[in-house]
Amino acid sequence: STRTRVHDCRDIEVIYSDVCKTPWGDIAVLWTGSAAAPVVTAAGFTSVGSLYRRWLATAKRDPKFVQMLASASKPVKKSSPKIRSAVNQWVKGNYQALRAIKVKQPGPEFRQEVWTTLRKIKPGDSHSYQEVARLAGRPKAVRAAASACSNNLVAPFVPCHRVTRSGGDIGKYAYGLKIKKELLAHEGAPVA
């Protein structure tokens, strides 16, 4: 197999795709690495094709992913028992299960900080965009934090559904407010 060197020195062989069933709809997942040690590069309540097109458009703007794109073709269908197990555990109430899966998505430094912060929000809690900006180290960058949430390619592994507007309004969600409310309720967060 052909390997491509990425700037962070990880070897990328191929992008795999899988679909995990949940009560809220199928989660399409793009991942690299091995089935035993997968790295999720994109996920969401959408089709694999739609997710891949969104990932491709975003990755083209990130120099760290340009090398990966040179070898990227359509994702190869392959399941990762580790990813499927984590999703199943999350559905069954082990809300920390998704944090055990490594993620890597294209995006500038502050977005990376926001996404790291989102993974630290405890299930059942929700934070405002203002709180997320503060926790990510730039308290005045509320709009940038909101933009990072809306550009998150790895939902629900990076749980942007746990972010709401100040004042308690639920805010937006790329996969619809119905799913966002259901995910928050599933994790025990109060939903208005």
N, C-alpha and C positions, 0 to 999 in steps of 0.2 A: 504494500500500500504506500501511497505517496504521503509524506508528512510535510506540513507547512509550518514554518516558524512564526510565531506571533511575538510581538514586542515584549510581552512579559515572559517569554521563553517557554510557554506551554506548547507542547506538540498537539496539533489538531489533525486528526485523520479524516473525520467525516462528521457531519451534523446528522443526528438521528432524530426521529420524530416518534411520538407515542400519543395516545389519547387515554386519559384516565376518566372513568365514570364517577360522577358525584350526584347527589340529589338536586344540585342547582344547575346541572348541565355538564357536558363533557369539557374537560380541561385538555386543550392541546398543549403538548410539551415539546420543545426543541432542546436537545442536549448533546454534549460532547463527552469525551472521556470513555471510560469503560462502564459496563452495566453495574459493576460492583462499586465504582467510584465516579458516578455521573456528575456533570456540572451543567445545571440548567441555564440555558442562554435566553430562553423565551418561554412563556407559558401564559395561558389565558383561556377564558370561556368563549372560545371561537374555533374556527376550523384550522387545521394545520396549514393549509394554503394561505389563508388570511394572515395568520400569525407569522409565517415565514416572510411574506411580502413586507409586513410591518418591521420585522427584525432586519431584513435586508436594507430597507430605506434608512433605518437608524444607523446600522453598522457602517454604511458607506460614509457617514460623516465623522466617524471615530478612527483616528489613525491606528489605534491599537488593534482594530479589527480588519484593516485593509488587507493584511497578509492572509487572514482567514478567508476573506472574500475571494481571493484568487483561486482557492480550491473549492469554494462553496458551489454546490449544485443543489438540486432539489434534495430535501432531507430523505434519508433512508429510513424506512419504517423498521423500528426495533424497540422493544420494550426494555425498560430497566426495572427489574424487580424491586430495587431500592427506592426508586421514585414512586412506583405504584404502591408499595407498602407504606411509604410516608403519606401519600394522599389518602389511602384507606384509613390509616390511623387517625389522621386529622378529621376525616369525616366521622369517625367513631368517637371523637372527643379528646384525642391526644393532640391538643392544639399546638404543642411545641414540635410535633413530628416534622413539619416542613422546614424548620430551622436546621435540621440535621443534613439537609441537602445543600450542597454548595451551589452558588449562583454566580453568574458573570454576565453582565449586560453592557452594551456600549453606552457611553455617556460621559460628559465632562465631570471634573472633580467634585463640584458641589452636589451634583445629582448623585454621585456615588456615595457621598456622605449622607444624603437624605435617605437613600435606599438602605444603607447600613443602619441608620436610625430606625427606619420602619421595621426592620427585622427584630428590633429590641422592644417594640411595643408589645406588652403582654396581651394575650388573647382575653377578651372581655373588657379591655380598656379601649378608649379611643382618644386620640390627641387632635388638637386643632392644627391647622397649617402653621400658625404662629408658634405653637409649642414645638413642632417638628423643626422649624427653622432655628429656633433657639438651641434645641438639642443637637442639631447638626453643626452648630458653631457659628451661625450667622443670623442672629435674632431679627435683623431688619429685612432679611431676604424671604419674606413671607410668600411673595409671588413666585419666586424661584423654587421654593419648597413645593408650592402647589403645582408648578410646572413639572417638577421631578415626579410627583405623584401621577400626573396625567400622562407622563412619558414612560412610566414603569412598564417594562416588557415582561416581567416575571411574576405576574399575579397568579395565584395567591402566595407563592413562595416568598415574595416581598409584599407584605400585606398592606397595600395602599388602601384597602377597604376600611382599615382601622383609623383613617384620618377623616375628620369632619371639619366643618367650618366653625369659627368662633360663634358662640351663642347657641350651639346645639344643632344647627341645621346640618343635615346629613351630607351635603355636598354632592359632588358628581362621582361617577364610576364608569370607566370605559365599557363595562359589560352590562350597564343598566342599574338603575336604583333598586329595582326589585331584588336582584342578586346581591347587591351591597347590603341591603337591609336583612336579607336572609342569612348572609355570612356573619354579620354582626350579631344577630339573634342566636345563631348556632354557637357562637363563641361566648355567649352570655353577656354581651354588651347591651346596655339599654338602648332601645330604638324608638324614636318618636314617630 
